[in-house]
Amino acid sequence: MQTKPVMTLDDVKKIAAAAEAEAKANNWPVVIAIVDDGGHLMWLQRLDGVAPISAQIAPAKATTAALGKRESKIYEDIINNGRFSFLSAPLEGMLEGGVPIIVDGQCVGAVGVSGVKSAEDAQIAKAGIAALGL
């Protein structure tokens, strides 16, 4: 039987605080979603001024990154490069901005951000994950 690390609520709070700090430092109104390895929501934070739809998109990006164990941008790139049949994959957040949290080679969850340009969403997610010092 294998064992793997699991995120605690304290870990999630660290990620959320660092992601919020990155967003606020750049004056970016976003939604920050953090999920566990099964894509189950552990945190949702909606900053002032963000479009309401981002509250749906951020968790979808996070879930896609967690279940796929890779950045959601990979799926966006696959589709943009012409593999349109991938649109039938059972994932909703196939847009850049979902980043998996990898600990000791294991995916323990993901962060999804929505509200600004996709690369900026990913920047915020990565800043949050960096707070874990992995």
Contacts in CASP RR format, 6 or more apart in sequence:
PFRMAT RR
TARGET T0000
AUTHOR 0000-0000-0000
METHOD contacts of the structure
MODEL  1
MQTKPVMTLDDVKKIAAAAEAEAKANNWPVVIAIVDDGGHLMWLQRLDGV
APISAQIAPAKATTAALGKRESKIYEDIINNGRFSFLSAPLEGMLEGGVP
IIVDGQCVGAVGVSGVKSAEDAQIAKAGIAALGL
4 103 0 8 1.000
4 104 0 8 1.000
4 106 0 8 1.000
4 108 0 8 1.000
5 103 0 8 1.000
5 104 0 8 1.000
5 106 0 8 1.000
5 108 0 8 1.000
6 36 0 8 1.000
6 108 0 8 1.000
7 36 0 8 1.000
7 42 0 8 1.000
7 101 0 8 1.000
7 108 0 8 1.000
7 109 0 8 1.000
9 42 0 8 1.000
11 132 0 8 1.000
12 34 0 8 1.000
12 42 0 8 1.000
12 43 0 8 1.000
13 43 0 8 1.000
14 128 0 8 1.000
14 131 0 8 1.000
14 132 0 8 1.000
15 34 0 8 1.000
15 43 0 8 1.000
15 101 0 8 1.000
15 111 0 8 1.000
15 128 0 8 1.000
15 129 0 8 1.000
15 131 0 8 1.000
15 132 0 8 1.000
16 32 0 8 1.000
16 34 0 8 1.000
16 43 0 8 1.000
16 45 0 8 1.000
16 128 0 8 1.000
17 128 0 8 1.000
17 131 0 8 1.000
18 127 0 8 1.000
18 128 0 8 1.000
18 130 0 8 1.000
18 131 0 8 1.000
19 32 0 8 1.000
19 111 0 8 1.000
19 113 0 8 1.000
19 124 0 8 1.000
19 125 0 8 1.000
19 127 0 8 1.000
19 128 0 8 1.000
19 131 0 8 1.000
20 32 0 8 1.000
20 45 0 8 1.000
20 47 0 8 1.000
21 127 0 8 1.000
22 123 0 8 1.000
22 124 0 8 1.000
22 127 0 8 1.000
22 128 0 8 1.000
23 29 0 8 1.000
23 30 0 8 1.000
23 32 0 8 1.000
23 47 0 8 1.000
23 113 0 8 1.000
23 124 0 8 1.000
24 47 0 8 1.000
26 120 0 8 1.000
28 47 0 8 1.000
28 115 0 8 1.000
28 116 0 8 1.000
28 120 0 8 1.000
28 124 0 8 1.000
29 47 0 8 1.000
29 48 0 8 1.000
29 49 0 8 1.000
29 50 0 8 1.000
29 115 0 8 1.000
29 116 0 8 1.000
30 47 0 8 1.000
30 50 0 8 1.000
30 54 0 8 1.000
30 58 0 8 1.000
30 113 0 8 1.000
30 114 0 8 1.000
30 115 0 8 1.000
30 116 0 8 1.000
30 121 0 8 1.000
30 124 0 8 1.000
31 44 0 8 1.000
31 45 0 8 1.000
31 46 0 8 1.000
31 47 0 8 1.000
31 50 0 8 1.000
31 54 0 8 1.000
31 55 0 8 1.000
31 57 0 8 1.000
31 58 0 8 1.000
31 113 0 8 1.000
31 114 0 8 1.000
31 115 0 8 1.000
32 43 0 8 1.000
32 44 0 8 1.000
32 45 0 8 1.000
32 47 0 8 1.000
32 58 0 8 1.000
32 111 0 8 1.000
32 112 0 8 1.000
32 113 0 8 1.000
32 124 0 8 1.000
32 125 0 8 1.000
33 41 0 8 1.000
33 43 0 8 1.000
33 44 0 8 1.000
33 45 0 8 1.000
33 58 0 8 1.000
33 59 0 8 1.000
33 61 0 8 1.000
33 62 0 8 1.000
33 111 0 8 1.000
33 112 0 8 1.000
33 113 0 8 1.000
34 41 0 8 1.000
34 42 0 8 1.000
34 43 0 8 1.000
34 44 0 8 1.000
34 62 0 8 1.000
34 109 0 8 1.000
34 110 0 8 1.000
34 111 0 8 1.000
34 112 0 8 1.000
35 41 0 8 1.000
35 42 0 8 1.000
35 59 0 8 1.000
35 62 0 8 1.000
35 63 0 8 1.000
35 66 0 8 1.000
35 109 0 8 1.000
35 110 0 8 1.000
35 112 0 8 1.000
36 42 0 8 1.000
36 66 0 8 1.000
36 108 0 8 1.000
36 109 0 8 1.000
37 66 0 8 1.000
37 106 0 8 1.000
37 107 0 8 1.000
37 108 0 8 1.000
37 109 0 8 1.000
38 63 0 8 1.000
38 66 0 8 1.000
38 67 0 8 1.000
38 109 0 8 1.000
39 62 0 8 1.000
39 63 0 8 1.000
39 66 0 8 1.000
39 67 0 8 1.000
39 109 0 8 1.000
39 110 0 8 1.000
41 59 0 8 1.000
41 62 0 8 1.000
44 55 0 8 1.000
44 58 0 8 1.000
44 59 0 8 1.000
46 54 0 8 1.000
46 55 0 8 1.000
50 114 0 8 1.000
50 115 0 8 1.000
51 115 0 8 1.000
53 114 0 8 1.000
54 114 0 8 1.000
54 115 0 8 1.000
57 93 0 8 1.000
57 95 0 8 1.000
57 114 0 8 1.000
57 115 0 8 1.000
58 112 0 8 1.000
58 113 0 8 1.000
58 114 0 8 1.000
58 115 0 8 1.000
59 112 0 8 1.000
60 91 0 8 1.000
60 92 0 8 1.000
60 93 0 8 1.000
61 72 0 8 1.000
61 93 0 8 1.000
61 95 0 8 1.000
61 96 0 8 1.000
61 97 0 8 1.000
61 98 0 8 1.000
61 110 0 8 1.000
61 112 0 8 1.000
61 113 0 8 1.000
61 114 0 8 1.000
61 121 0 8 1.000
62 98 0 8 1.000
62 109 0 8 1.000
62 110 0 8 1.000
62 111 0 8 1.000
62 112 0 8 1.000
63 91 0 8 1.000
63 92 0 8 1.000
63 93 0 8 1.000
63 110 0 8 1.000
64 72 0 8 1.000
64 75 0 8 1.000
64 91 0 8 1.000
64 92 0 8 1.000
64 93 0 8 1.000
64 94 0 8 1.000
64 98 0 8 1.000
64 110 0 8 1.000
65 71 0 8 1.000
65 72 0 8 1.000
65 97 0 8 1.000
65 98 0 8 1.000
65 99 0 8 1.000
65 100 0 8 1.000
65 109 0 8 1.000
65 110 0 8 1.000
65 111 0 8 1.000
65 112 0 8 1.000
66 100 0 8 1.000
66 107 0 8 1.000
66 109 0 8 1.000
66 110 0 8 1.000
67 91 0 8 1.000
68 91 0 8 1.000
68 100 0 8 1.000
68 107 0 8 1.000
69 100 0 8 1.000
69 102 0 8 1.000
69 107 0 8 1.000
70 100 0 8 1.000
71 96 0 8 1.000
71 97 0 8 1.000
71 98 0 8 1.000
71 99 0 8 1.000
71 100 0 8 1.000
71 122 0 8 1.000
72 93 0 8 1.000
72 94 0 8 1.000
72 95 0 8 1.000
72 96 0 8 1.000
72 97 0 8 1.000
72 98 0 8 1.000
72 99 0 8 1.000
72 112 0 8 1.000
73 95 0 8 1.000
73 96 0 8 1.000
73 97 0 8 1.000
73 98 0 8 1.000
73 118 0 8 1.000
73 122 0 8 1.000
75 86 0 8 1.000
75 89 0 8 1.000
75 91 0 8 1.000
75 93 0 8 1.000
75 94 0 8 1.000
76 94 0 8 1.000
76 95 0 8 1.000
76 96 0 8 1.000
76 118 0 8 1.000
78 86 0 8 1.000
79 86 0 8 1.000
79 87 0 8 1.000
79 94 0 8 1.000
86 94 0 8 1.000
87 94 0 8 1.000
95 118 0 8 1.000
96 118 0 8 1.000
96 119 0 8 1.000
96 121 0 8 1.000
96 122 0 8 1.000
97 112 0 8 1.000
97 113 0 8 1.000
97 114 0 8 1.000
97 118 0 8 1.000
97 121 0 8 1.000
97 122 0 8 1.000
97 125 0 8 1.000
98 110 0 8 1.000
98 111 0 8 1.000
98 112 0 8 1.000
98 113 0 8 1.000
98 121 0 8 1.000
98 122 0 8 1.000
98 125 0 8 1.000
99 110 0 8 1.000
99 111 0 8 1.000
99 112 0 8 1.000
99 122 0 8 1.000
99 125 0 8 1.000
99 126 0 8 1.000
99 129 0 8 1.000
100 107 0 8 1.000
100 109 0 8 1.000
100 110 0 8 1.000
101 107 0 8 1.000
101 108 0 8 1.000
101 109 0 8 1.000
101 110 0 8 1.000
101 111 0 8 1.000
101 129 0 8 1.000
101 132 0 8 1.000
101 134 0 8 1.000
102 108 0 8 1.000
102 134 0 8 1.000
103 132 0 8 1.000
103 134 0 8 1.000
111 125 0 8 1.000
111 128 0 8 1.000
111 129 0 8 1.000
112 121 0 8 1.000
112 125 0 8 1.000
113 121 0 8 1.000
113 122 0 8 1.000
113 124 0 8 1.000
113 125 0 8 1.000
114 121 0 8 1.000
115 121 0 8 1.000
116 124 0 8 1.000
END
